[in-house]
């Protein structure tokens, strides 16, 4: 396989590409003919990441030291329970995933509150198990104060060591945005190496025009506008971070850039006004990069579902199929008597990882009609349905057999809309970010559907919402989408 050289000059007269393709083979070499349809690699693979071990050690030492210093809390069970509880509370608050410039004063309220909760819980357990050895109020206050001081001291030592290490070897970073915000942020990163980011280029989401098309000032990071420029910079500098100064899902250009950087294993940061609105915060509060608000987007695969999503599918689809069994039998008998055999329609659709599966639907056309034709609305069949078929299309029973696909694990209750293989191949060829929808199992409904973006909507908009749903997956989001899909006002519309 031929790879692109990092120092190869760009082709003469090459125009910026409006939609960015997937990374070149030199960045993530494919291993098979269907590599483009498989789930992307785990973000961060092969890149240096900040380990949480020093912070865990600092918290464990601070908690153990408090148990030894404060009278009445030095028992081994109390110290072990306090250590476990502190680690759980800090992990729940996201205190083990700090931003690029962590500071102990910013975390002090969270540390103090969780220290109080921890030692109050330990005192309550000790009082319940040994009433004669209840922890006095003065000892409880001393434990909270000592623990907070020790935790702050330990974390300050860890943060100072990390800042010194960042100054010695900052990571190559690309800044995504438009002037002047992107160039100001690049200047801040260059002036503060303790943030651990060294800007090597500014990526323009859309092709620049007018004054923005002029070359940057001498000495500043170069502007990258084409897919070739970005690939060359990633290979040459081993880019490990991408900082967005614009919302990453604002338009198809930024959405394609976000997907590209995630596939390359880069850490994704939001800076500026976008940090206060976009994505989910993986740590307490919002950090600062100079005068820019900043936080990291959590793009790890566990958000893509897993056991929790599968448990929700089984918990809802199983009882629903049992309750709908009499209705399905009634409709199947009516179809059999009205139009003859062949009650179910079996269609081939594309599932997770690009693998095909058979989708089940009640027949709505008389025998002899053409089934499985590609219609804009994605209906199960096309043609002129009979009276019974029209009634089925206006009601829910036509899609109830798909609950069997959910139970078999080929389909989910919530996810991207399942499409025919020919449709997937055409859309993936025209819109590279469309293929990344197959990181998750398709669903009966999804974020695009409840927003009114059915089969007739623009492919870019549907792909953007599907990828947004996958990147920000949560169990509560699935429940909200199901409630919106079941609402009468949504059921009457296109969603």
C-alpha positions as CSV (number, residue, x, y, z in Angstrom):
1,X,0.0,0.0,0.0
2,X,1.4,3.4,-0.9
3,X,1.6,6.0,1.8
4,X,1.8,9.7,1.6
5,X,5.1,11.4,2.4
6,X,4.9,13.9,5.2
7,X,7.1,16.4,3.4
8,X,5.5,16.1,-0.1
9,X,4.5,19.5,-1.4
10,X,0.8,20.1,-2.1
11,X,-0.4,19.7,-5.7
12,X,-0.3,22.9,-7.8
13,X,-3.7,24.6,-8.2
14,X,-5.3,22.3,-5.6
15,X,-8.6,23.8,-4.2
16,X,-9.7,23.4,-0.6
17,X,-12.0,20.5,-0.1
18,X,-15.4,21.5,1.4
19,X,-15.9,18.2,3.0
20,X,-13.0,16.4,4.7
21,X,-12.5,12.7,4.1
22,X,-11.3,10.2,6.6
23,X,-7.6,10.2,7.6
24,X,-5.1,9.1,5.1
25,X,-3.6,5.6,5.2
26,X,-0.4,6.9,6.6
27,X,-2.2,8.0,9.8
28,X,-4.4,4.9,10.4
29,X,-3.6,2.2,7.8
30,X,-6.6,0.0,6.9
31,X,-6.4,-3.7,7.5
32,X,-9.1,-4.9,5.2
33,X,-11.5,-3.9,2.4
34,X,-14.3,-2.9,4.8
35,X,-12.1,-0.9,7.3
36,X,-14.0,2.3,6.5
37,X,-17.3,0.8,7.8
38,X,-15.8,-0.6,11.1
39,X,-16.0,1.3,14.4
40,X,-13.1,3.8,14.7
41,X,-10.1,3.0,16.9
42,X,-10.2,3.9,20.6
43,X,-9.3,7.6,21.0
44,X,-6.0,8.3,22.5
45,X,-4.4,5.0,21.3
46,X,-0.7,5.6,20.8
47,X,-0.7,9.1,22.3
48,X,0.7,10.1,25.6
49,X,-2.0,10.7,28.2
50,X,-2.0,12.0,31.6
51,X,-2.3,9.1,34.0
52,X,-4.5,9.4,37.1
53,X,-2.2,7.3,39.3
54,X,-0.4,10.4,40.9
55,X,-3.7,11.9,41.9
56,X,-5.1,8.6,43.2
57,X,-1.9,8.2,45.3
58,X,-2.1,11.7,46.7
59,X,-5.7,11.2,47.7
60,X,-5.0,7.8,49.3
61,X,-2.0,9.1,51.3
62,X,-4.0,12.2,52.4
63,X,-6.9,10.1,53.7
64,X,-4.6,7.5,55.4
65,X,-2.6,10.4,57.0
66,X,-5.8,12.0,58.3
67,X,-7.0,8.7,59.8
68,X,-3.6,8.4,61.6
69,X,-3.5,12.0,62.8
70,X,-7.1,12.4,64.2
71,X,-7.9,10.5,67.4
72,X,-10.7,8.0,67.0
73,X,-10.4,7.5,63.3
74,X,-7.1,5.5,63.2
75,X,-8.8,2.0,63.1
76,X,-8.0,0.0,60.0
77,X,-11.6,-0.5,58.9
78,X,-12.4,3.3,59.2
79,X,-9.3,4.2,57.2
80,X,-10.0,1.7,54.5
81,X,-13.7,2.9,54.2
82,X,-12.6,6.5,54.1
83,X,-10.1,5.8,51.3
84,X,-12.7,4.0,49.2
85,X,-15.3,6.6,49.8
86,X,-13.0,9.5,48.9
87,X,-11.9,7.9,45.7
88,X,-15.5,7.2,44.7
89,X,-16.6,10.8,45.5
90,X,-13.7,12.3,43.6
91,X,-14.2,10.1,40.6
92,X,-17.9,10.9,40.6
93,X,-17.1,14.6,40.6
94,X,-14.6,14.2,37.7
95,X,-11.7,15.4,39.8
96,X,-9.4,12.8,38.2
97,X,-9.7,14.3,34.8
98,X,-8.5,17.8,35.1
99,X,-8.2,20.3,32.3
100,X,-4.9,21.5,30.7
101,X,-4.2,24.0,33.5
102,X,-5.5,22.6,36.8
103,X,-5.3,24.7,39.9
104,X,-6.0,23.6,43.5
105,X,-7.9,26.8,44.4
106,X,-10.5,26.0,41.7
107,X,-11.1,22.6,43.1
108,X,-11.1,23.7,46.8
109,X,-14.9,23.9,47.2
110,X,-15.4,20.4,45.7
111,X,-12.6,18.9,47.8
112,X,-13.9,20.5,51.0
113,X,-17.4,19.3,50.5
114,X,-16.5,15.8,49.6
115,X,-14.1,15.6,52.6
116,X,-17.0,16.7,54.9
117,X,-19.3,14.0,53.3
118,X,-16.7,11.3,53.7
119,X,-15.8,11.9,57.3
120,X,-19.4,12.5,58.4
121,X,-20.3,9.1,56.8
122,X,-17.3,7.5,58.6
123,X,-18.4,9.0,61.9
124,X,-22.0,7.8,61.4
125,X,-20.8,4.3,60.7
126,X,-18.5,4.2,63.8
127,X,-21.4,5.5,66.0
128,X,-23.7,2.8,64.7
129,X,-21.2,0.0,65.1
130,X,-19.6,1.1,68.3
131,X,-21.8,3.6,70.2
132,X,-19.2,4.1,72.9
133,X,-16.6,5.3,70.5
134,X,-18.6,8.0,68.7
135,X,-16.4,10.6,67.0
136,X,-16.7,14.0,68.9
137,X,-17.7,17.1,66.9
138,X,-14.2,18.6,67.4
139,X,-12.5,15.5,66.1
140,X,-14.9,15.4,63.1
141,X,-14.1,19.1,62.3
142,X,-10.4,18.4,62.7
143,X,-10.6,15.4,60.4
144,X,-12.3,17.4,57.7
145,X,-9.8,20.3,58.0
146,X,-6.7,18.0,58.1
147,X,-8.0,15.9,55.2
148,X,-8.7,19.0,53.0
149,X,-5.2,20.4,53.7
150,X,-3.4,17.2,53.0
151,X,-5.4,16.6,49.8
152,X,-4.7,20.1,48.5
153,X,-1.0,19.8,49.3
154,X,-0.8,16.5,47.5
155,X,-2.7,17.6,44.5
156,X,-0.7,20.9,44.3
157,X,2.5,18.8,44.2
158,X,1.1,16.6,41.3
159,X,-0.1,19.7,39.4
160,X,3.3,21.4,39.8
161,X,5.1,18.3,38.5
162,X,2.8,18.1,35.5
163,X,3.3,21.7,34.6
164,X,7.1,21.3,34.7
165,X,6.8,18.2,32.5
166,X,4.5,20.1,30.1
167,X,7.0,22.9,29.7
168,X,9.7,20.4,28.8
169,X,7.7,18.5,26.2
170,X,4.4,20.2,25.1
171,X,2.2,18.2,22.7
172,X,1.6,19.2,19.1
173,X,-1.8,20.8,18.8
174,X,-4.1,22.0,16.0
175,X,-6.4,25.0,16.7
176,X,-9.7,24.8,14.8
177,X,-11.6,28.0,14.2
178,X,-11.6,31.3,12.4
179,X,-9.6,34.5,13.0
180,X,-9.1,36.4,15.2
181,X,-10.2,34.0,18.0
182,X,-8.2,31.0,16.7
183,X,-5.0,33.1,16.3
184,X,-5.3,34.6,19.7
185,X,-5.7,31.2,21.3
186,X,-2.7,30.0,19.4
187,X,-0.7,32.9,20.8
188,X,-1.9,32.1,24.3
189,X,-0.8,28.5,23.9
190,X,2.6,29.5,22.6
191,X,3.1,32.0,25.4
192,X,2.1,29.5,28.1
193,X,4.0,26.2,27.6
194,X,2.8,24.9,31.0
195,X,-0.5,24.2,29.3
196,X,1.2,21.4,27.5
197,X,0.1,22.4,24.0
198,X,2.3,23.6,21.2
199,X,0.2,25.0,18.3
200,X,1.5,23.7,14.9
201,X,-1.4,24.9,12.7
202,X,-4.7,26.6,12.5
203,X,-7.5,24.7,10.8
204,X,-10.2,26.7,9.0
205,X,-13.5,24.7,9.1
206,X,-14.6,26.1,5.7
207,X,-12.6,27.4,2.8
208,X,-11.6,31.0,3.6
209,X,-12.5,33.9,1.3
210,X,-11.8,37.6,1.3
211,X,-9.4,39.0,3.8
212,X,-9.2,35.7,5.7
213,X,-7.6,34.1,2.6
214,X,-4.4,36.0,3.1
215,X,-1.4,34.1,4.5
216,X,-0.9,34.5,8.3
217,X,1.6,36.8,9.8
218,X,5.2,35.8,9.7
219,X,6.2,33.6,12.6
220,X,2.7,32.4,13.4
221,X,1.3,28.8,12.9
222,X,0.3,28.1,9.3
223,X,-3.3,27.9,8.2
224,X,-4.5,24.5,7.0
225,X,-7.5,24.5,4.7
226,X,-7.4,21.2,2.8
227,X,-7.5,17.6,3.8
228,X,-4.0,17.1,2.5
229,X,-2.6,19.9,4.7
230,X,-4.2,18.5,7.8
231,X,-2.9,15.0,7.1
232,X,0.6,16.3,6.4
233,X,0.6,18.2,9.7
234,X,-0.7,15.3,11.7
235,X,2.0,13.0,10.3
236,X,4.8,15.5,10.6
237,X,4.2,16.8,14.1
238,X,2.4,13.7,15.6
239,X,-0.6,15.9,16.6
240,X,-2.2,14.7,19.9
241,X,-4.7,17.5,20.7
242,X,-7.2,19.5,18.7
243,X,-8.7,22.7,20.3
244,X,-12.0,23.9,18.8
245,X,-12.9,27.6,19.2
246,X,-16.3,27.0,17.4
247,X,-19.0,24.5,18.3
248,X,-17.9,21.2,16.7
249,X,-21.5,20.3,15.6
250,X,-22.3,23.8,14.1
251,X,-22.2,22.6,10.5
252,X,-21.0,19.6,8.4
253,X,-17.5,21.1,8.0
254,X,-16.8,21.2,11.8
255,X,-18.6,17.9,12.3
256,X,-16.3,16.2,9.7
257,X,-13.3,17.8,11.4
258,X,-14.3,16.5,14.8
259,X,-14.8,13.0,13.5
260,X,-11.5,13.1,11.7
261,X,-9.6,14.1,14.8
262,X,-11.4,11.4,17.0
263,X,-10.5,8.8,14.4
264,X,-6.9,9.9,14.5
265,X,-6.8,9.5,18.3
266,X,-6.5,13.1,19.3
267,X,-7.9,14.6,22.5
268,X,-10.7,17.1,21.7
269,X,-10.9,20.4,23.6
270,X,-13.4,23.2,23.4
271,X,-12.2,26.8,24.1
272,X,-14.0,30.1,24.2
273,X,-17.8,30.6,24.3
274,X,-18.3,27.1,22.8
275,X,-16.9,25.5,26.0
276,X,-19.9,26.8,28.0
277,X,-22.5,25.2,25.7
278,X,-21.2,22.2,23.8
279,X,-20.6,18.7,24.9
280,X,-20.5,17.1,28.4
281,X,-18.1,18.3,31.1
282,X,-15.9,15.4,32.2
283,X,-14.6,17.3,35.2
284,X,-15.9,19.7,37.7
285,X,-16.3,23.3,36.3
286,X,-14.6,24.8,33.4
287,X,-10.9,25.4,33.2
288,X,-9.1,28.4,31.7
289,X,-6.5,28.8,28.9
290,X,-5.4,32.3,29.5
291,X,-8.6,34.3,29.0
292,X,-10.4,31.4,27.2
293,X,-12.8,29.0,28.9
294,X,-11.7,25.5,28.1
295,X,-12.9,22.0,28.7
296,X,-12.3,18.6,27.2
297,X,-14.9,16.5,25.3
298,X,-15.2,13.0,26.5
299,X,-15.1,10.8,23.3
300,X,-14.4,7.4,24.9
301,X,-16.2,4.4,23.5
302,X,-18.1,3.5,26.7
303,X,-20.5,6.4,25.8
304,X,-21.5,4.5,22.7
305,X,-23.8,2.2,24.7
306,X,-22.5,-1.1,26.0
307,X,-24.3,-3.2,28.7
308,X,-26.4,-0.3,30.0
309,X,-27.9,0.4,26.5
310,X,-28.4,-3.3,25.9
311,X,-30.1,-3.8,29.3
312,X,-32.6,-0.9,28.4
313,X,-33.4,-2.6,25.1
314,X,-34.1,-5.9,26.7
315,X,-36.1,-4.4,29.6
316,X,-38.4,-2.5,27.2
317,X,-38.5,-4.6,24.0
318,X,-39.2,-8.0,25.8
319,X,-42.3,-7.0,27.6
320,X,-43.5,-4.8,24.7
321,X,-43.2,-7.8,22.3
322,X,-45.1,-10.0,24.8
323,X,-47.9,-7.4,25.2
324,X,-48.1,-6.9,21.4
325,X,-48.2,-10.6,20.6
326,X,-52.0,-10.9,20.5
327,X,-52.2,-7.7,18.3
328,X,-49.5,-9.1,15.9
329,X,-51.3,-12.4,15.6
330,X,-54.5,-10.6,14.9
331,X,-53.0,-8.5,12.1
332,X,-51.1,-11.5,10.7
333,X,-54.4,-13.5,10.5
334,X,-56.2,-10.5,8.8
335,X,-53.4,-10.2,6.3
336,X,-53.3,-13.9,5.6
337,X,-57.1,-14.0,5.0
338,X,-57.1,-10.8,2.9
339,X,-54.1,-11.2,0.7
340,X,-52.8,-14.7,1.1
341,X,-49.5,-16.1,2.5
342,X,-46.3,-14.1,3.2
343,X,-47.2,-12.0,6.2
344,X,-43.7,-10.7,7.0
345,X,-41.4,-8.7,4.7
346,X,-37.7,-9.4,5.2
347,X,-35.3,-6.6,4.1
348,X,-31.5,-6.4,4.2
349,X,-30.3,-3.4,6.2
350,X,-26.8,-2.2,7.3
351,X,-26.1,-2.6,11.0
352,X,-23.2,-1.9,13.4
353,X,-19.8,-2.1,11.8
354,X,-21.3,-2.2,8.3
355,X,-22.6,-5.8,8.8
356,X,-25.9,-6.6,7.1
357,X,-28.9,-8.0,9.0
358,X,-32.5,-8.9,8.1
359,X,-35.2,-6.4,9.2
360,X,-38.7,-7.7,9.8
361,X,-41.8,-5.7,9.0
362,X,-45.5,-6.6,8.5
363,X,-46.5,-6.7,4.8
364,X,-48.5,-3.8,3.7
365,X,-48.8,-4.6,-0.1
366,X,-50.7,-7.4,-1.8
367,X,-48.7,-10.4,-3.0
368,X,-46.9,-9.8,-6.3
369,X,-46.0,-6.2,-5.5
370,X,-42.3,-5.1,-5.6
371,X,-40.9,-5.1,-2.0
372,X,-37.8,-3.4,-0.8
373,X,-37.7,-0.6,-3.3
374,X,-35.7,2.4,-2.2
375,X,-38.1,5.1,-1.3
376,X,-37.3,8.5,0.1
377,X,-39.1,7.8,3.3
378,X,-37.4,4.5,3.9
379,X,-40.7,2.6,3.9
380,X,-40.7,-1.2,4.1
381,X,-42.1,-1.5,0.6
382,X,-43.4,0.6,-2.2
383,X,-46.4,0.5,-4.5
384,X,-50.1,0.9,-4.0
385,X,-51.2,-0.7,-0.7
386,X,-54.7,-2.1,-0.1
387,X,-57.1,-0.9,2.5
388,X,-55.6,-3.0,5.2
389,X,-52.1,-2.0,4.2
390,X,-52.9,1.7,4.4
391,X,-54.3,1.2,7.9
392,X,-51.1,-0.6,8.9
393,X,-48.9,2.2,7.5
394,X,-50.8,4.8,9.5
395,X,-50.5,2.8,12.8
396,X,-47.7,1.2,14.8
397,X,-48.3,-2.5,14.2
398,X,-46.4,-2.6,10.9
399,X,-43.1,-2.1,12.7
400,X,-43.8,-4.2,15.8
401,X,-41.9,-7.3,14.4
402,X,-38.8,-5.2,14.5
403,X,-38.8,-5.7,18.3
404,X,-37.6,-9.2,17.5
405,X,-34.6,-7.7,15.8
406,X,-34.0,-5.7,19.1
407,X,-34.1,-8.9,21.2
408,X,-31.6,-10.6,18.9
409,X,-29.2,-7.7,19.3
410,X,-29.2,-6.6,15.6
411,X,-31.3,-3.4,16.3
412,X,-31.7,-1.1,19.3
413,X,-34.6,1.0,20.5
414,X,-32.7,4.2,19.9
415,X,-30.0,4.7,17.3
416,X,-29.3,5.8,13.7
417,X,-31.9,4.9,11.2
418,X,-31.1,1.5,9.5
419,X,-30.5,2.0,5.8
420,X,-30.3,-0.3,2.8
421,X,-26.7,-1.3,1.8
422,X,-27.0,0.5,-1.6
423,X,-28.1,3.7,0.2
424,X,-25.3,3.4,2.7
425,X,-22.7,2.9,0.0
426,X,-23.9,6.0,-2.0
427,X,-24.1,8.3,1.0
428,X,-20.7,7.2,2.4
429,X,-19.1,7.9,-0.9
430,X,-20.6,11.4,-1.1
431,X,-20.4,12.3,2.6
432,X,-17.5,10.6,4.5
433,X,-18.9,11.4,8.0
434,X,-22.0,9.3,7.1
435,X,-20.1,6.1,7.5
436,X,-19.2,6.8,11.1
437,X,-22.9,6.3,12.1
438,X,-22.3,2.6,12.1
439,X,-20.2,2.7,15.3
440,X,-23.5,1.9,17.1
441,X,-26.4,-0.4,16.4
442,X,-29.2,1.2,14.4
443,X,-32.5,1.9,16.2
444,X,-36.2,2.1,15.8
445,X,-36.0,5.8,16.4
446,X,-33.2,8.3,17.0
447,X,-32.2,11.9,17.6
448,X,-32.6,12.8,13.9
449,X,-36.1,11.3,13.7
450,X,-37.5,13.1,16.8
451,X,-36.1,16.3,15.3
452,X,-38.2,15.8,12.2
453,X,-35.2,14.7,10.0
454,X,-36.6,11.6,8.3
455,X,-35.5,9.9,5.1
456,X,-36.3,13.0,3.0
457,X,-34.0,15.3,5.0
458,X,-30.5,16.3,4.0
459,X,-27.9,13.6,4.5
460,X,-25.5,16.0,6.1
461,X,-28.0,17.0,8.8
462,X,-29.0,13.4,9.6
463,X,-25.4,12.3,9.8
464,X,-24.5,15.2,12.0
465,X,-27.3,14.5,14.5
466,X,-26.6,10.8,14.5
467,X,-22.9,11.3,15.2
468,X,-23.9,13.9,17.9
469,X,-26.1,11.3,19.5
470,X,-23.3,8.7,19.5
471,X,-20.7,11.1,20.8
472,X,-22.9,12.3,23.6
473,X,-24.7,9.1,24.4
474,X,-26.2,8.6,27.8
475,X,-29.0,6.3,29.2
476,X,-31.1,9.3,30.1
477,X,-30.8,10.6,26.6
478,X,-32.2,7.3,25.2
479,X,-35.1,7.6,27.6
480,X,-35.9,11.2,26.6
481,X,-35.8,10.2,22.9
482,X,-38.2,7.3,23.5
483,X,-40.6,9.6,25.3
484,X,-40.4,12.2,22.5
485,X,-41.0,9.5,19.9
486,X,-44.0,8.2,21.8
487,X,-45.6,11.7,22.3
488,X,-48.7,12.2,20.1
489,X,-47.5,15.5,18.7
490,X,-44.3,13.8,17.4
491,X,-46.1,10.7,16.1
492,X,-48.3,13.0,14.0
493,X,-45.3,14.7,12.4
494,X,-42.4,13.4,10.4
495,X,-40.5,12.1,13.4
